[in-house]
Amino acid sequence: MLEFLWQPAGFDIGETGWWTYDSQQPLWQAFGVGLGNTLRVAVPAVAFALVLGASLGLAKLSPLPWWRRLAGAYIHSVRNVPLMVQLMLWYFALVDLLPDPTAAWSVLPGVWLSKGGLQIPWWDAASGQWSVPAQDTFNVQGGAALTPEFLALWLALTVYTSAFVAEIVRAGVLSVPRSLLEAAETLGATPAQVRWRVLWPQAWQASAPALVNQVLNLIKNSSLAVAIGYPDLVSVGNTALNQTGRVIECIAIMMLVYLLMSLTVSAVLNRRPAWARGAGP
Amino acid sequence: MRNSATCVKSSPNRPRLVAAALLLASVLPAAQAGTVLDGVKQRGQLRCGVSTGVVGFSAPETGQRWKGLDVDICRAVAAAVLGDPDKVSYTPLNAQQRFAALQSGQIDLLSRNTSWTLTRDASLGFHFVAVTYYDGQGFLVPRKLKVTSARQLKGAQVCVQAGTTTEKNLADFSRRHQLGIKPVVFDTFEAAFKAYFSGRCQAYTTDASGLASVRNKEAPRPDEHIVLPELISKEALGPMVRRGDDDWLAIVRWTVFALIEAEELGLTQAGIEARRQDPDPAIARFTGQGEDMGKLLGLDRAWAVRAVKAGGHYGEIFERNVGQQSPLKLQRGLNRLWSQGGLMFAPPIR
């Protein structure tokens, strides 16, 4: 039933990430490239969304009114615009504003910026030496590229999810009763002890399930990549199912991979870290 | 979910579950029960799958009207079967949706610039009906790149639509000439050419007819783009039907052949009525004055006349939608009649 996965894929993929891939390799490797691309954009997006979101959430609790207002404006404007619209906005803004690949900007020696993306020197495993990008006839060749598709998807996912993370973090902190913190202070705990042993563990406990949901949402939202031409798992899967006609099998593979990713993420994140158990410094 | 689980556990409810399953089973295949022809007649409407908008082939005009070469095929079939070319409901489908829509029975006929390939013919559960347009894949490039041949596109990024034979042809071409072309794959026709026009890619590739359509209708400044001379593939585009109903296949196939035959016989949309009494036996057969050809297809005598009256013969359909009378101004080329050096050949209606 799945023997078609070992046939040559027959199509190229624009970005292959860590894989070396060409159209003659078996189809399962094409799926691997797609999964790699999904992870390549989802992992940094999760990391940045959590950091940015937590900072925004704390800014909203700040005693300084300007911080609160700025964070509030950001959260409300980002949270209430559909992700798809934001993605298109980022993509076409990037593609329209950047210079043509025939006349790329040289930001630093060996680093180029154009509609082809941000290109940087990269270790070329095949030839065993550094590959430095250089301007060619049509575009910049060599090195590694962060394409506009990747950048737009990464930015859109980060910005969109961070707004939700901010609200969750804020709610988590506010859910800890003030009286509990005052009680700890009364018992002679230092401000650091109050924060790390009383406030954070309980705030974490309240917000962890919602945060895990946001991480899962972000991973699944990355499948909007097809709209802007980023070759993620769904994009590659769509091409594969069209070339082979094996619709049910290809959709089942995509569903299974997303299910496994989501189960893994929730299994890992639902374990309470040491500091959340109150064993911190 | 929870309800059905409890039903299985408690035995008193089991008969109800079985009854529900039987009901479901009797409802589901109902869409396929009987022939496609019966379904079309019963509904009084032909359900036709078309593109989401390829000017000249199938594109929505003002209001509810669809226009194009593929649309005229739907109209001819509706005229032959139902007697009225307007009794068609169009379902716009992107490249990825089109096959599922036909497989599931959502449409009776897929007329959506689809290439005939072995994989699609043999493994998807379809029959290719006939070729309505001979095409080949080409490239659109900005004039300022000063490219004159597709073989100069070394290392270029090329915008392309997902789920098409185009993707595979591009990979083959890139490999054959060691060009290292990087595809940027979009899920819709519109997204792919929009990205090209915004400068993301150095070339845009699709079938040559589609390139003409995109260049003339969608480019902000058509003069800044040129279609490269080479075609890197051969594409035979045509309508498809689901397998399992050979009578329906015959109806659609011979309607297409009738349009080609009509051009050969010189029967035009305006002139066919006047030539109904023509003594020429081939014309008499065509117009139903001679032997009854329609009966063999399960239709009436005037089926072919109605098909031609819907939008003219093949040549008229071509010229009006994509040829000299259209903004696309495509040459007939391979799509001329066989008797004029082209590939359009209809077996005799006899």
Interface residues (C-beta under 8 A of the other chain):
Chain A: G10 F11 D12 I13 G14 E15 D22 S23 Q24 F92 V95 D96 D100 P101 T102 K115 G116 D136 T137 F138 N139 Q141 T147 P148 E149 V226 A227 I228 G229 P231 S235 N238 T239 L241 N242 Q243 T244 G245 V247
Chain B: A95 Q96 F99 A100 T119 R120 S123 L124 K144 L145 L153 K154 G155 A156 Q157 C159 A162 G163 T164 E167 K168 L170 A171 D172 S174 R175 I181 K182 P183 V184 V185 F186 D187 A191 A192 A195 S198 G199 R200 Q202
